[in-house]
Amino acid sequence: MYTIPELAMPKSRRVTTVCNGRKEVWEDREEAQDFFLRQMMTIEGEERERAECVYIQLIHGLEECSDED
């Protein structure tokens, strides 16, 4: 039987991110999550907030994630 996280995740691992005006298509959602988590840990100020916004959308399973509110 499936567990809750497996049901919540989309079937496609492909995800599109838009951060600071730069659009990028990732073939693996986990790679994108790792990238934006590292950005959050190493950058300060507005750039950190942008990375955090995209990261939160990624962990919630959105297929298109943007730093715009």
LUMLO-541465 format. One line per field, with one value per residue: residue number from 1; residue in one letter; x, y, z of N, C-alpha, C, O in turn. Coordinates in steps of 0.001 Angstrom, whole numbers, plus 500000, padded with zeros to 6 digits. Example, Ala and Ser with C-alpha at 12.3 -4.5 7.8 and 13.67 -1.06 7.14 Angstrom:
! LUMLO-541465
num <- 1 | 2
residuo <- A | S
n.xx <- 513190 | 512850
n.yy <- 494310 | 497750
n.zz <- 507800 | 507080
ca.xx <- 512300 | 513670
ca.yy <- 495500 | 498940
ca.zz <- 507800 | 507140
c.xx <- 513200 | 512900
c.yy <- 496700 | 500030
c.zz <- 507800 | 507870
o.xx <- 514236 | 513409
o.yy <- 496681 | 501138
o.zz <- 508465 | 508039
//
This chain:
! LUMLO-541465
num <- 1 | 2 | 3 | 4 | 5 | 6 | 7 | 8 | 9 | 10 | 11 | 12 | 13 | 14 | 15 | 16 | 17 | 18 | 19 | 20 | 21 | 22 | 23 | 24 | 25 | 26 | 27 | 28 | 29 | 30 | 31 | 32 | 33 | 34 | 35 | 36 | 37 | 38 | 39 | 40 | 41 | 42 | 43 | 44 | 45 | 46 | 47 | 48 | 49 | 50 | 51 | 52 | 53 | 54 | 55 | 56 | 57 | 58 | 59 | 60 | 61 | 62 | 63 | 64 | 65 | 66 | 67 | 68 | 69
residuo <- M | Y | T | I | P | E | L | A | M | P | K | S | R | R | V | T | T | V | C | N | G | R | K | E | V | W | E | D | R | E | E | A | Q | D | F | F | L | R | Q | M | M | T | I | E | G | E | E | R | E | R | A | E | C | V | Y | I | Q | L | I | H | G | L | E | E | C | S | D | E | D
n.xx <- 500840 | 500402 | 502202 | 501507 | 503312 | 504069 | 501679 | 501163 | 503120 | 503764 | 503385 | 505245 | 508689 | 509816 | 510316 | 509668 | 511400 | 511378 | 513428 | 514557 | 514143 | 515174 | 514523 | 514304 | 514398 | 514075 | 515000 | 514832 | 513159 | 514223 | 516870 | 516504 | 515365 | 517534 | 519378 | 518087 | 517827 | 520518 | 521114 | 519535 | 520922 | 523382 | 523190 | 522263 | 519725 | 517552 | 517874 | 518042 | 515460 | 514038 | 514974 | 514053 | 511274 | 510850 | 511809 | 509982 | 507668 | 508513 | 508775 | 506149 | 505157 | 504494 | 504428 | 505350 | 507364 | 507863 | 509541 | 507945 | 505296
n.yy <- 498819 | 502318 | 504996 | 508091 | 510313 | 509353 | 509393 | 512092 | 513207 | 514286 | 512311 | 512746 | 513452 | 515652 | 519152 | 522648 | 525614 | 529050 | 531535 | 534588 | 535635 | 533703 | 530890 | 527424 | 524003 | 521055 | 517682 | 516018 | 516230 | 516097 | 516911 | 519600 | 520449 | 520029 | 521858 | 524382 | 524329 | 524403 | 526941 | 528503 | 528135 | 529329 | 531916 | 535318 | 537731 | 539219 | 537408 | 534974 | 534784 | 534512 | 532015 | 530436 | 530679 | 529311 | 526789 | 525972 | 525680 | 523583 | 521429 | 521101 | 519904 | 521191 | 521585 | 523702 | 526144 | 529282 | 532344 | 534475 | 536108
n.zz <- 500000 | 499391 | 500918 | 502596 | 501703 | 499146 | 497772 | 497703 | 496093 | 492752 | 489727 | 487711 | 487623 | 486631 | 486794 | 486682 | 487311 | 488237 | 489019 | 490098 | 487567 | 485900 | 484067 | 484502 | 483623 | 485315 | 485390 | 487504 | 490444 | 493066 | 492695 | 492080 | 494489 | 496240 | 495159 | 495590 | 498353 | 499130 | 498123 | 499825 | 502198 | 501789 | 500807 | 501450 | 502400 | 499951 | 497832 | 499166 | 500177 | 497793 | 496855 | 498949 | 498643 | 496204 | 496948 | 498940 | 497402 | 495786 | 497637 | 498218 | 496021 | 493589 | 490020 | 488565 | 489744 | 491249 | 492138 | 492505 | 494210
ca.xx <- 500000 | 501152 | 502234 | 501029 | 504193 | 504038 | 500432 | 501205 | 504079 | 503292 | 503979 | 506393 | 509779 | 510234 | 509786 | 510172 | 511564 | 511702 | 513985 | 515305 | 513972 | 515824 | 513675 | 515096 | 513641 | 514829 | 514496 | 514688 | 512689 | 515139 | 518018 | 516068 | 515225 | 518891 | 519965 | 517489 | 518171 | 521894 | 521024 | 519001 | 521911 | 524616 | 522925 | 521498 | 518911 | 516451 | 518136 | 517680 | 513999 | 513594 | 515276 | 513159 | 509946 | 510857 | 512006 | 508717 | 506776 | 509027 | 508455 | 504701 | 504811 | 504077 | 505224 | 505971 | 507662 | 508360 | 509846 | 506977 | 504167
ca.yy <- 500000 | 503562 | 505856 | 509441 | 511112 | 508863 | 509846 | 513539 | 513611 | 514086 | 511162 | 513218 | 513985 | 516886 | 520354 | 523903 | 526660 | 530401 | 532254 | 535773 | 535799 | 532602 | 529697 | 526204 | 522753 | 520005 | 516335 | 515346 | 517150 | 516085 | 517741 | 520989 | 520718 | 520130 | 523107 | 525533 | 524244 | 524926 | 528385 | 529086 | 528046 | 530058 | 533276 | 536114 | 538823 | 538984 | 536193 | 533848 | 534737 | 533985 | 530585 | 529822 | 530634 | 528219 | 525534 | 525615 | 525187 | 522275 | 520384 | 520904 | 519114 | 521942 | 521283 | 524971 | 526877 | 530609 | 533164 | 535561 | 535828
ca.zz <- 500000 | 499325 | 502100 | 502304 | 500848 | 497773 | 497168 | 497553 | 495068 | 491382 | 489062 | 486947 | 488437 | 485961 | 487418 | 486122 | 488317 | 487789 | 490168 | 489704 | 486134 | 485177 | 483985 | 484366 | 483667 | 486013 | 485119 | 488794 | 491487 | 494211 | 492338 | 492226 | 495926 | 496795 | 494692 | 496258 | 499774 | 499244 | 497917 | 501055 | 503264 | 501500 | 500343 | 502401 | 501884 | 499018 | 497062 | 500025 | 500221 | 496501 | 496854 | 499925 | 498044 | 495225 | 497680 | 499590 | 496362 | 495369 | 498606 | 498196 | 494846 | 492401 | 488835 | 488173 | 490978 | 490939 | 493303 | 492557 | 495101
c.xx <- 500885 | 501137 | 501841 | 501998 | 504183 | 502770 | 500479 | 502121 | 503502 | 504013 | 505226 | 507449 | 510287 | 509553 | 510433 | 510257 | 511862 | 512159 | 514858 | 515282 | 514575 | 514942 | 514562 | 514181 | 514547 | 514194 | 514230 | 514335 | 513661 | 516388 | 517683 | 515934 | 516594 | 519527 | 519413 | 517709 | 519580 | 521914 | 520543 | 520051 | 523127 | 524414 | 522083 | 520631 | 517808 | 516643 | 517778 | 516165 | 513430 | 513793 | 514339 | 511754 | 509842 | 510959 | 510695 | 507721 | 507209 | 508617 | 506949 | 504224 | 504333 | 504984 | 505879 | 506127 | 508320 | 508630 | 508909 | 505787 | 502857
c.yy <- 501245 | 504288 | 507267 | 510243 | 510645 | 509318 | 511340 | 513989 | 513377 | 512909 | 511553 | 513778 | 515296 | 518079 | 521568 | 524925 | 527985 | 531158 | 533384 | 535962 | 534691 | 531355 | 528480 | 524989 | 521682 | 518660 | 515567 | 516373 | 517227 | 516913 | 519214 | 521357 | 520885 | 521465 | 524299 | 525505 | 524783 | 526435 | 529077 | 529133 | 528946 | 531516 | 534002 | 537136 | 538377 | 537701 | 534945 | 533673 | 534169 | 532473 | 529839 | 529665 | 529470 | 526875 | 525060 | 525064 | 523800 | 521180 | 520137 | 520234 | 519867 | 521604 | 522516 | 525811 | 528213 | 531383 | 534358 | 535169 | 535745
c.zz <- 500000 | 500667 | 501678 | 501424 | 499391 | 497059 | 496874 | 496425 | 493672 | 490731 | 488282 | 487889 | 487840 | 486626 | 486753 | 487238 | 487627 | 489022 | 489648 | 488186 | 485286 | 485240 | 483739 | 484492 | 484256 | 485685 | 486413 | 489865 | 492668 | 493942 | 492523 | 493701 | 496573 | 496421 | 495472 | 497772 | 500005 | 499059 | 499194 | 502159 | 503036 | 501112 | 501388 | 501676 | 500945 | 498210 | 497872 | 500073 | 498918 | 496445 | 497798 | 499359 | 497049 | 495939 | 498327 | 498567 | 495878 | 496345 | 498704 | 496909 | 493619 | 491220 | 488254 | 489428 | 490609 | 492229 | 493417 | 493423 | 494379
o.xx <- 501988 | 500180 | 501852 | 501536 | 504280 | 502799 | 499891 | 501909 | 502825 | 505119 | 506171 | 507131 | 511097 | 508373 | 511585 | 509319 | 512508 | 511383 | 515778 | 516270 | 514489 | 514652 | 515450 | 513303 | 515646 | 512970 | 513490 | 515121 | 513893 | 516915 | 518484 | 516339 | 516788 | 520141 | 520178 | 517769 | 519816 | 522647 | 521082 | 520069 | 523828 | 525378 | 521298 | 520795 | 517211 | 515676 | 517268 | 515656 | 512448 | 512894 | 513885 | 511112 | 508857 | 510268 | 510355 | 507015 | 506369 | 508160 | 506517 | 503025 | 503813 | 506177 | 506863 | 505147 | 509216 | 508029 | 509058 | 505325 | 501821
o.yy <- 501227 | 504197 | 507578 | 510827 | 511474 | 509597 | 511797 | 515059 | 512375 | 512552 | 510769 | 514493 | 515984 | 518024 | 521522 | 525092 | 528032 | 531394 | 533165 | 536392 | 534745 | 530835 | 528501 | 524946 | 521435 | 518530 | 514582 | 517274 | 518309 | 517550 | 519981 | 522443 | 521797 | 522124 | 525130 | 526560 | 525529 | 527136 | 530110 | 530064 | 529289 | 532281 | 533390 | 537367 | 537314 | 536989 | 533971 | 532554 | 533427 | 531737 | 528738 | 528636 | 528732 | 525925 | 523879 | 524094 | 522947 | 520116 | 519101 | 520020 | 519250 | 521364 | 522405 | 526148 | 528264 | 531116 | 535172 | 534029 | 535514
o.zz <- 500546 | 501437 | 500487 | 500444 | 498486 | 495860 | 495894 | 495855 | 493441 | 491135 | 488200 | 488839 | 488462 | 486974 | 486322 | 488017 | 486580 | 489948 | 488861 | 487591 | 484059 | 486317 | 482886 | 485354 | 483759 | 485705 | 486416 | 490155 | 493209 | 494854 | 493059 | 494115 | 497376 | 497260 | 495961 | 498404 | 500956 | 499756 | 499591 | 502964 | 503988 | 501091 | 502112 | 500478 | 501112 | 497936 | 497319 | 500016 | 498942 | 496039 | 497485 | 499568 | 497057 | 495571 | 498260 | 498842 | 495594 | 495927 | 499208 | 496727 | 492689 | 491402 | 487523 | 490091 | 489767 | 493269 | 494329 | 493373 | 495004
//
